[in-house]
Amino acid sequence: MKGIEKAFVFLVTGKKDNEGIAFHYLEKEGYDGARVVFKLDYTAPYHNFTSIRDFQNVIKYRPFEGVNRKMAVAIIDLSDWLGHEQEDYLEIFFKYLHDFKNSFYSYEFIFTAGDADEKKMKDLYMLADEYLYEGETVFERTLVDKQALVDYLMEEYPFDKKSAEKFAGVFVKNQVKGFVQVNRCMIELQQKIKPGRRGKITLKEICRDFAVIENSKFGRFYEEDVKQWKQEEILIFERGEAA
């Protein structure tokens, strides 16, 4: 079982909610071991800083049994600390992680900071690098980059380029929350349109029976876009008939 091969990763996604994207990244890396998710809430100077205890409680009550006990990944949301990178409590937390990562579990860390870009994450990255060493920035912008999402759909599902472009356009326009929603939609459509058959699913096949789209998860999630898509296809058909 592989880890993330670095002491830490800063995940740049362009999305505010990154938990599902972090899970997707781990799956791509071939990691299926223990993982925990933690949000480091901001604490103002001279206020009661409980985050280390809170983190310990999250670790303590995770069901690690039954997985590889030699490795674990903690996914930590640092978004509250953007603009507060020089404050003592944040440095104290990273000092704790430095000691913690070599405890009973060999810990690796994935840090996220909402939809912040690499430039805004720079000071957070430098702090992590000071205490954890050997990190890297990973860009996972598939859900906000239409072409990247087209490539993903064509790689994972039997849709041709035109149909993948259509679906990707709707997902990106509506700021799809995560890969789980994308995959649920596409798996269902694949099963309904071309169950058990080989070859690419074309846009023409999809539009031949539009009720399949309308009555799918995709159709329910993106009803207005599907209605517009249907009207466009009707116009194309009518122009073709007139010609």
Summary of the structure (lengths in Angstrom):
residues: 243
radius of gyration: 22.1
end to end distance: 59.5
largest distance: 75.6
contacts: 698
relative contact order: 0.13
helix: 52%
strand: 14%
